[in-house]
């Protein structure tokens, strides 16, 4: 910026405060003959003894050169008032003749609305829903879908009340299936965990698989004792603490009694051994679960069926998993365990397989006609890994399905006879 050297020390800049601004009222002075001319804007200055004019700041004489853009710093009080613009004449637009306006098409007449029906008096009795089949229930499919928060809470309270059904004797549950890898061990642990947590009772799960089961491998073992060790100490067992030293306690409160890891020793676990074992456990545990093997013809399996009050049959959505569960029910019906099969519950586990699978709806429709109830278990990564069972790692829908299964099993406590199999007299000794 060009500046007058006589007023160098009196040049005010924009950083001096908000009262200073670039004056847009001054335009640039263009050079006359192509040369860059410097113009000045002169504001009358006051002498050293004269009083400043009204409305003007005291101090410098405000005679500053303009730069090439024609801008200068001017205080607000020294800015010239903008000239008032003359009012523009107001004229009306010329109106077009009526004949030049295009004619608008006529709107079609609105159709008449249908007459509202007259209000009718309410019926004396609401229409009744079709009667449900007695003793048949399918749980686990909706998993609370479409229910409000209050309805879900009431449904959970109903399931919890069913699980807490009072018992007058020890109740025995067997988880069976003709095929391995269909979730028998996971179902035993989940069912026992829910029962132990909600009922606050002592619940024990026994590895009754004569082919070296995996029940004890799915929990943290507190002892290396097995069913054979307990039977060897049968004469010294008089109370709960004598039994407790042979079991491993899980975080949910479920206790697990392992079988031997040696196949030769595990296979020697006979039906007589199982009856003696149940006789010992029934004195201390209100609920006993048996994780069974695949051999229905083994002597230990016959004892399990004779002493069972409730069966849980495991199936999957794969063809072999579903057909093996159907074959299990067929074997029960044709070998004297028809009443036990009719009261049983089928658990269908969803699997992720590259092979052919069966639709869940078709499996439910099939099995609900052969047993008391069906529960569908969604696919869960924690169960698919087959490692140590931890209920806290299950998906919410999986836990809900296990809650449905446990409530359905507990409802069977109301009408279970003292002995279920054809050898009831031999079982009750």
C-alpha positions, 0 to 999 in steps of 0.5 A: 500500500502506498503511504504518506511518510508524514503520517506513517506513525498514525496509520490505523490498521484493522487489528486495532478494534471492531470499530475499524473497517474497510471502507467500501464507499471509496472506489479506485482511481484509475490511472490516466495514461496507463501509468499507475496513479496514486489518488488521495481521499481528503477529509478536512482536517482540524488545526491544532487549536481548532475543535474537531467537527461534530461527528468526527474523531479527534486525532489524525487528520484522516488524510490517507492515500488510497492504494491501487484497489481504492480501499482505505481504513475509515472509522464508522463516524467518518463514513459518508451516509449513503445516498438515498435511491429514488423510488421506482415507479410502480406499474401494473402489468397489462391484463390479457383479454379474457378471450386469450386465456386458455380454457381449463378442462372440467374436473370429473365428478367424484364418485359417491363414497359407499355408505358406512355400515351401521354399528352392530351390537357386540356378540354375546360370546366371542368366536372360539379358536380351534381347540388345540391338541391336548398334550402337544406343544411346539416351543422355541420357534417364535422365541418371543417374536412379536411379543411386547416387553410385558408379554415376554416377561409374563411368558418367562415367568410362566416358563420359570414357574413350570420349571419349578414344579414341585417334586415328590421323588427323584425325577430321571431324564434321559437324552438319547439318539441313535446317531452321534454328533446330534447334540446329546451331550450339549443338550444334557449340559444345557438342560441340567444347567437351566434346571440347577439354576432356576430350581436351586436344587441339586442336579446331577448329570451322569455319563451313561455312554458305554462307548466313552462319552464326552460329557466330562470333557465338556466341563472343567473337572474337579476330580478324576473319579468316575462312575466305577469309583463311586460304585466301588465305594458304594458301601461307604456312601451315607450322605451327600458329601460322600457323593460330592467327592466323585462329581465336578461342579459347574458354574450353573450348579450342575454336577457331572459324574464322569465315565472312564476314558478307557473304552474297555472299562467304559464298556463294562458299565452294565445295566446293573451298574446303572441301577445301583448308581441311580439308587445311590444318586436318587437319595441325594439328587432330586433330578438325575440326567443321563447322557446316553450313547448310540446303542439302544441294545446295550444292557445299560441303555435298557436300564436307562429306559426302564428308569427314565421318567422323561426322554429327550430325543435329539435330531438335526435338520440334516437328513441323517440326523432327522432319520436317526431321531425318527428311527429312535422313536420307531424303535421305542414304539415297537419295543415296549416303550410306546408310552415313554415315546409318546411323552418324550420331547424332540429337540431339533438342532439347526446345522450349517451343512453343505449337504442336503437338509430338511426344512424345519417346518416339515420336521416340526410337523412330523415329530409333533405327531409322534411325541409330546412336544418339539423345540427348535434350537437355532445354530450356535457357534459355541455349540458347533465348536464342541469345546467346554460348555459355557452357557454365557457364550450362547446366543440369546435365542439359543438360551431361550430355546433351552429355556423352552425345552426345560419348561416342556420337560418339567411339565412332564413331571406332573404325569410321569408314572413311577416307572416308565419301561416294561420292566418297572418291577425290576427297576423299583427295588 
